[in-house]
Amino acid sequence: MSNAAQFERARRALPGGVSHELRYREPNPISIVRARGAEKWDVEGRRYIDFKMGSAAQMLGHGHPDVVEAVRRQAECAIFSADCHAAEIEWAEWVNRLVPCAERTRFTGSGTEATMLALRLGRAFSGKERVLRVDGHYHGWHDHALKGAKAGCEQSTSLGVPRAVSDLIDICDADPQSMESALQDDRIGTVIIEVSGANYGSAPLPTERLQALHDVVRKAGAVLIFDEIITGFRWAPGGRQARDGITPDLTTLAKIVTGGLPGGAVCGRAEIMELMNNVAKRNGLSPPVSHKGTFNASPLIAAGAVAAMPHLASGAAQKVADETASALRDGVNALMGSHGIVGCAYGESSTCHLLFGARRPQELSTAEIRNVSPAVIQGLRGGLLARGVDLMSHTSCVTSAAHTPALIDEALGAFDAVFRDLIRSGAIT
């Protein structure tokens, strides 16, 4: 079956033919049947170098043998019984040991569920309903995360979100003065920050500025949530907070913390996390913070995560991914220079973002960075796909421990050809 035929079938069964709006592309998305290491193959047998890596979840590479074997063994014992089990304890102990803020950990079904729970905990602990978020930062697709997700726009990015919910969300720029000004409103009790900067660092957040934002929130006495769903176990085994020594009250995790399997987590200070304790009472208030979820810490997921943790804790996987991402960025920058393209490749850790029209991301606002022309988006991503290279988003990607220098060199050959085509077509001048 071809990718086009598969999509035609999908359109008759799924709204829009996809299960995630960002998987849609014209004339049709690719349909993957197999993935191993840093490569994957579609229904037509075409092979791709993967820089999406499960939306940044597959830090160890697709199909790491220890994760696969752990899931297989667990499936033979019990797939799911909705009971407590030893693997969830061991998994939580790993998180608590590695993530600086983590005194307690609660697992969720996804990263979106993790930020939803963290905001509920922040409101419960602070006793205040309003939340402050940073313009353009992404925290999942639930109602309380969508206002401000699109940089420069104070509207929700989706239909169906009640205005009463959006009215509880305040937005500030990613600078200490803007945040300090917003926190003059004493109705705000919780602040959430994507610590990489907007969209896993496409609009970078320098360490000194993140520290300053942390200090402003501390001075205001609000609950500080770090969204480390991308940076957790990627920037360092304990996330950016471990690397840079900046500790929040709560942290949201997903993707890598699960060993690349479905799920998420919230971790943080015991006095906040224990508000979920079934016997918790604070200031005479009851009931505790409610949190359910049938598949939280599913034995299959926990088994895979526990198998991944020794590899993630050593830092070796991150070192390989960082080195290959650096080689990719250096190579793309060299190609841009040789083609006379005004732009740059940049990023921290194992990320690579492409910018066109400016030589540094600091020259543009978050909204401008994300405002890429449709011709460039279609030409870049489509051209790379046609040459067997898949990015994570329009102009961004990640590497993993499975990427090799040979794969980077091959990918750079594809970038070279695509840049030439974009110039020839007039998409880039």
C-alpha positions as CSV (number, residue, x, y, z in Angstrom):
1,M,0.0,0.0,0.0
2,S,1.2,3.5,-0.8
3,N,1.3,6.4,1.7
4,A,-1.4,8.1,-0.4
5,A,-3.7,5.1,-0.3
6,Q,-3.1,4.6,3.5
7,F,-4.1,8.3,4.0
8,E,-7.2,7.9,1.8
9,R,-8.2,5.0,4.1
10,A,-7.4,7.0,7.2
11,R,-9.6,9.9,6.1
12,R,-12.6,7.6,6.1
13,A,-12.0,6.5,9.7
14,L,-10.2,9.4,11.5
15,P,-11.1,13.1,11.5
16,G,-8.8,14.7,9.1
17,G,-7.1,11.3,8.6
18,V,-4.8,11.7,11.6
19,S,-4.7,11.3,15.4
20,H,-2.6,14.4,16.0
21,E,-3.1,17.7,14.1
22,L,0.6,18.2,13.5
23,R,0.9,14.8,11.7
24,Y,-1.2,16.1,8.9
25,R,0.6,17.3,5.8
26,E,-0.3,17.7,2.1
27,P,-0.7,15.8,-0.1
28,N,-0.5,13.1,2.6
29,P,1.6,12.2,5.6
30,I,4.0,9.3,5.6
31,S,2.8,6.1,7.3
32,I,5.6,4.3,9.3
33,V,5.7,0.6,9.7
34,R,9.1,0.1,11.4
35,A,11.7,2.1,13.3
36,R,15.1,1.1,14.7
37,G,17.8,3.3,16.2
38,A,17.7,6.6,14.4
39,E,16.0,5.3,11.2
40,K,12.4,4.4,10.2
41,W,10.7,2.9,7.1
42,D,7.3,3.7,5.6
43,V,4.6,1.5,4.0
44,E,6.3,1.9,0.7
45,G,9.6,0.6,2.1
46,R,11.3,4.0,2.0
47,R,13.8,4.6,4.7
48,Y,14.3,7.9,6.6
49,I,16.9,9.3,8.9
50,D,14.7,10.3,11.9
51,F,15.1,13.7,13.5
52,K,11.7,13.6,15.0
53,M,12.4,10.6,17.3
54,G,8.9,10.1,18.6
55,S,8.4,13.9,19.1
56,A,11.6,13.9,21.1
57,A,10.6,10.9,23.2
58,Q,13.1,8.3,21.9
59,M,16.3,9.6,23.5
60,L,17.9,6.1,23.4
61,G,16.8,5.5,19.9
62,H,13.9,3.4,18.5
63,G,13.6,-0.1,19.9
64,H,16.3,0.0,22.5
65,P,16.8,-3.7,23.3
66,D,16.6,-3.3,27.1
67,V,13.3,-1.3,26.9
68,V,11.9,-3.8,24.4
69,E,12.8,-6.8,26.6
70,A,11.5,-5.2,29.8
71,V,8.1,-4.5,28.1
72,R,8.0,-8.1,26.7
73,R,8.7,-9.7,30.1
74,Q,6.1,-7.5,31.8
75,A,3.5,-8.3,29.1
76,E,4.0,-12.0,29.9
77,C,3.3,-11.4,33.6
78,A,0.5,-8.9,33.4
79,I,-0.4,-6.3,30.9
80,F,-2.7,-4.2,33.2
81,S,-4.7,-4.8,36.4
82,A,-5.2,-1.3,37.7
83,D,-3.3,-2.2,40.9
84,C,-0.2,-0.9,42.7
85,H,3.1,-2.6,41.7
86,A,6.8,-2.6,42.5
87,A,7.9,-1.0,39.2
88,E,6.1,2.2,39.8
89,I,7.9,2.6,43.1
90,E,11.3,2.0,41.5
91,W,10.5,4.4,38.7
92,A,9.5,7.1,41.1
93,E,12.7,6.5,43.1
94,W,14.8,7.1,40.0
95,V,13.0,10.4,39.3
96,N,13.3,11.5,42.9
97,R,17.0,10.7,42.9
98,L,17.8,12.5,39.6
99,V,15.5,15.6,39.5
100,P,16.5,18.2,42.1
101,C,13.0,19.4,43.0
102,A,11.6,15.9,43.3
103,E,10.7,14.7,46.8
104,R,7.6,12.9,45.5
105,T,6.5,11.8,42.0
106,R,3.0,11.1,40.6
107,F,2.7,9.5,37.2
108,T,0.1,10.6,34.6
109,G,-1.1,9.4,31.2
110,S,0.6,12.0,29.1
111,G,2.6,15.3,29.2
112,T,-0.6,17.3,28.8
113,E,-2.1,15.5,31.9
114,A,1.1,16.3,33.8
115,T,0.8,20.1,33.2
116,M,-3.0,19.9,34.0
117,L,-2.2,18.2,37.3
118,A,0.6,20.6,38.1
119,L,-1.6,23.6,37.6
120,R,-4.3,22.1,39.9
121,L,-1.7,21.5,42.6
122,G,-0.4,25.0,42.2
123,R,-3.9,26.4,42.6
124,A,-4.6,24.2,45.6
125,F,-1.4,25.0,47.4
126,S,-1.5,28.8,46.8
127,G,-5.2,29.1,47.3
128,K,-5.4,31.3,44.2
129,E,-7.1,30.5,40.9
130,R,-5.1,32.6,38.4
131,V,-2.0,31.3,36.6
132,L,0.8,33.3,34.9
133,R,2.4,31.8,31.8
134,V,5.0,33.0,29.4
135,D,4.0,34.2,25.9
136,G,4.5,31.5,23.3
137,H,5.5,28.7,25.7
138,Y,3.8,25.3,25.1
139,H,2.3,23.3,27.9
140,G,0.0,20.8,26.2
141,W,-3.5,21.0,24.7
142,H,-5.8,21.1,27.7
143,D,-8.1,24.2,28.2
144,H,-5.8,25.8,30.8
145,A,-2.7,25.7,28.6
146,L,-4.0,27.2,25.3
147,K,-4.3,30.9,25.9
148,G,-0.9,32.4,25.1
149,A,0.4,29.2,23.4
150,K,0.6,31.1,20.1
151,A,3.2,33.9,20.5
152,G,1.8,37.4,20.3
153,C,-1.8,36.2,20.6
154,E,-3.9,36.3,23.8
155,Q,-6.6,34.1,22.4
156,S,-6.9,30.4,22.9
157,T,-5.5,28.4,20.0
158,S,-8.6,26.2,19.8
159,L,-12.4,26.4,19.5
160,G,-14.3,25.0,22.4
161,V,-12.3,26.6,25.3
162,P,-14.6,28.5,27.6
163,R,-13.7,32.1,28.0
164,A,-14.2,31.7,31.8
165,V,-11.2,29.3,31.8
166,S,-9.0,31.5,29.6
167,D,-9.8,34.5,31.8
168,L,-7.9,32.7,34.6
169,I,-4.7,32.7,32.6
170,D,-2.4,35.8,32.5
171,I,0.5,36.2,30.0
172,C,3.8,37.9,30.3
173,D,6.9,38.2,28.2
174,A,10.0,36.0,28.9
175,D,11.8,38.7,30.9
176,P,12.0,39.4,34.6
177,Q,10.5,42.9,34.4
178,S,7.4,41.7,32.6
179,M,6.9,38.8,35.0
180,E,7.4,41.0,38.1
181,S,4.9,43.5,36.7
182,A,2.3,40.7,36.1
183,L,2.8,39.3,39.6
184,Q,1.7,42.6,41.1
185,D,-1.7,41.0,40.7
186,D,-2.1,39.2,44.0
187,R,-4.7,36.9,42.5
188,I,-2.0,35.0,40.7
189,G,-0.7,32.0,42.7
190,T,1.0,29.8,40.1
191,V,3.6,30.4,37.4
192,I,4.6,27.9,34.7
193,I,7.6,28.2,32.4
194,E,8.9,26.1,29.5
195,V,12.5,26.1,30.7
196,S,14.0,25.6,27.2
197,G,12.3,28.7,26.0
198,A,9.3,28.6,23.6
199,N,8.8,25.4,21.7
200,Y,11.8,23.4,23.0
201,G,14.1,26.4,22.7
202,S,13.2,27.8,19.3
203,A,13.1,31.1,21.2
204,P,16.0,30.5,23.6
205,L,15.8,31.2,27.3
206,P,19.3,32.0,28.6
207,T,20.3,30.6,31.9
208,E,20.7,34.0,33.6
209,R,17.2,35.0,32.5
210,L,15.7,31.7,33.7
211,Q,17.4,32.3,37.0
212,A,16.0,35.9,37.1
213,L,12.5,34.6,36.4
214,H,12.9,32.0,39.1
215,D,13.9,34.7,41.6
216,V,11.0,37.0,40.7
217,V,8.5,34.2,41.3
218,R,10.3,33.3,44.6
219,K,10.0,36.9,45.8
220,A,6.3,37.0,44.9
221,G,5.7,33.7,46.8
222,A,3.9,32.0,43.9
223,V,4.2,28.3,43.1
224,L,6.8,27.8,40.3
225,I,6.3,25.0,37.8
226,F,9.1,24.1,35.4
227,D,7.8,22.4,32.2
228,E,10.7,19.9,31.5
229,I,8.7,17.7,29.2
230,I,11.3,18.2,26.5
231,T,14.4,19.1,28.6
232,G,13.9,16.5,31.3
233,F,16.5,13.7,30.9
234,R,17.7,15.5,27.6
235,W,19.5,18.6,28.8
236,A,21.0,16.4,31.6
237,P,19.9,13.3,33.5
238,G,18.0,15.6,36.0
239,G,16.9,18.1,33.3
240,R,17.8,21.7,32.9
241,Q,17.3,22.4,36.6
242,A,20.0,19.9,37.4
243,R,22.3,21.2,34.8
244,D,21.9,24.9,35.8
245,G,21.2,24.6,39.5
246,I,17.8,26.4,39.3
247,T,15.1,24.5,41.3
248,P,11.3,25.0,41.0
249,D,8.5,23.8,43.3
250,L,7.1,21.4,40.8
251,T,8.2,19.9,37.5
252,T,6.3,18.3,34.7
253,L,7.9,15.4,32.7
254,A,7.0,13.1,29.8
255,K,8.6,11.6,26.7
256,I,12.0,10.5,27.9
257,V,11.1,9.9,31.6
258,T,8.9,7.0,30.3
259,G,11.6,5.4,28.2
260,G,9.8,6.7,25.1
261,L,6.5,5.1,26.0
262,P,3.2,6.8,26.6
263,G,2.9,8.7,29.9
264,G,4.1,11.6,32.0
265,A,4.8,12.7,35.5
266,V,4.6,15.5,38.0
267,C,7.3,15.7,40.7
268,G,8.2,18.3,43.4
269,R,8.1,19.4,47.0
270,A,6.6,16.9,49.3
271,E,4.3,19.5,51.0
272,I,2.7,20.3,47.7
273,M,2.6,16.7,46.3
274,E,1.1,15.3,49.5
275,L,-2.0,17.4,48.8
276,M,-2.9,14.3,46.7
277,N,-2.6,12.1,49.7
278,N,-6.0,10.6,50.4
279,V,-5.8,11.7,54.1
280,A,-4.4,15.1,53.3
281,K,-6.0,18.1,55.0
282,R,-4.6,21.6,54.8
283,N,-6.0,24.5,56.8
284,G,-9.0,22.3,57.6
285,L,-9.9,21.8,53.9
286,S,-11.0,18.5,52.4
287,P,-11.1,16.7,50.1
288,P,-7.5,16.5,48.8
289,V,-6.4,17.3,45.3
290,S,-8.1,14.7,43.1
291,H,-6.0,12.8,40.6
292,K,-7.2,9.7,38.8
293,G,-6.2,8.0,35.5
294,T,-6.7,4.4,34.6
295,F,-3.4,3.9,33.0
296,N,-1.2,6.1,35.3
297,A,2.1,4.2,35.9
298,S,0.9,1.2,33.8
299,P,3.1,-1.8,34.5
300,L,4.1,-2.0,30.8
301,I,5.2,1.7,30.8
302,A,6.9,1.5,34.2
303,A,8.9,-1.6,33.2
304,G,10.2,0.1,30.0
305,A,11.0,3.3,32.0
306,V,12.9,1.5,34.7
307,A,14.9,-0.3,32.0
308,A,15.8,3.0,30.4
309,M,16.7,4.8,33.6
310,P,20.3,3.4,34.1
311,H,21.1,4.5,30.5
312,L,19.6,8.0,31.1
313,A,21.2,8.4,34.5
314,S,24.8,8.0,33.3
315,G,24.7,10.9,31.0
316,A,26.3,8.9,28.2
317,A,23.2,9.0,26.0
318,Q,22.9,12.8,26.4
319,K,26.6,13.2,25.5
320,V,26.2,11.3,22.2
321,A,23.0,13.2,21.3
322,D,24.5,16.6,22.1
323,E,27.6,15.8,20.0
324,T,25.6,14.8,16.9
325,A,23.3,17.8,17.2
326,S,26.3,20.1,17.4
327,A,27.7,18.5,14.3
328,L,24.3,18.9,12.5
329,R,24.1,22.6,13.5
330,D,27.7,23.2,12.4
331,G,27.1,21.5,9.1
332,V,23.9,23.3,8.3
333,N,25.5,26.7,9.2
334,A,28.4,25.9,6.8
335,L,25.9,25.0,4.1
336,M,23.9,28.2,4.7
337,G,27.1,30.2,4.3
338,S,28.2,28.4,1.2
339,H,24.8,29.0,-0.4
340,G,24.7,32.7,0.7
341,I,21.6,32.1,2.8
342,V,20.9,34.6,5.6
343,G,20.0,32.4,8.5
344,C,21.4,30.0,11.1
345,A,21.1,26.7,12.8
346,Y,21.1,27.0,16.6
347,G,19.9,25.2,19.7
348,E,20.9,23.8,23.1
349,S,21.7,20.2,24.0
350,S,20.5,17.8,21.4
351,T,18.2,20.2,19.5
352,C,18.6,21.9,16.1
353,H,16.4,24.9,15.0
354,L,16.7,26.6,11.7
355,L,16.2,30.3,11.3
356,F,15.8,32.1,8.0
357,G,16.2,35.9,7.5
358,A,18.3,36.6,10.5
359,R,21.7,35.5,11.7
360,R,20.8,35.1,15.4
361,P,17.5,34.2,17.1
362,Q,18.1,37.1,19.5
363,E,17.4,39.5,16.6
364,L,13.8,38.4,16.4
365,S,10.8,38.1,18.7
366,T,9.2,34.7,19.5
367,A,6.4,35.4,17.0
368,E,8.9,36.4,14.3
369,I,11.0,33.3,14.8
370,R,7.9,31.1,14.3
371,N,6.6,33.1,11.3
372,V,8.2,31.1,8.6
373,S,6.9,31.5,5.0
374,P,4.7,28.5,3.8
375,A,7.0,28.2,0.7
376,V,10.0,27.6,3.0
377,I,8.1,25.2,5.2
378,Q,6.8,23.2,2.4
379,G,10.0,23.3,0.4
380,L,12.3,22.4,3.4
381,R,10.3,19.7,5.0
382,G,8.9,18.2,1.8
383,G,12.3,18.4,0.1
384,L,14.0,16.6,3.0
385,L,11.3,14.0,3.2
386,A,11.7,13.3,-0.5
387,R,15.4,12.7,0.3
388,G,14.8,10.5,3.3
389,V,15.2,13.0,6.2
390,D,12.3,13.7,8.6
391,L,12.3,16.7,10.9
392,M,10.3,17.0,14.1
393,S,8.5,20.2,13.0
394,H,8.7,22.7,10.2
395,T,12.2,23.9,11.0
396,S,13.3,22.0,14.1
397,C,14.6,18.6,15.1
398,V,16.3,16.6,17.8
399,T,19.0,13.9,17.9
400,S,19.3,10.8,20.1
401,A,21.9,8.4,21.4
402,A,21.4,6.4,18.2
403,H,22.4,9.1,15.7
404,T,25.9,8.5,14.2
405,P,28.3,10.8,12.4
406,A,27.6,8.8,9.2
407,L,23.9,9.6,9.5
408,I,24.6,13.3,10.1
409,D,26.8,13.4,7.0
410,E,24.1,11.8,5.0
411,A,21.5,14.2,6.3
412,L,23.7,17.2,5.5
413,G,23.8,16.0,1.9
414,A,20.0,16.2,1.8
415,F,20.1,19.7,3.3
416,D,22.6,20.8,0.7
417,A,20.3,19.7,-2.1
418,V,17.2,21.2,-0.5
419,F,18.8,24.6,0.0
420,R,19.8,24.6,-3.6
421,D,16.2,23.8,-4.6
422,L,14.8,26.5,-2.3
423,I,17.1,29.1,-3.8
424,R,16.2,28.0,-7.4
425,S,12.5,28.2,-6.7
426,G,12.8,31.6,-5.1
427,A,11.5,30.5,-1.7
428,I,14.8,31.7,-0.3
429,T,16.5,34.8,-1.8
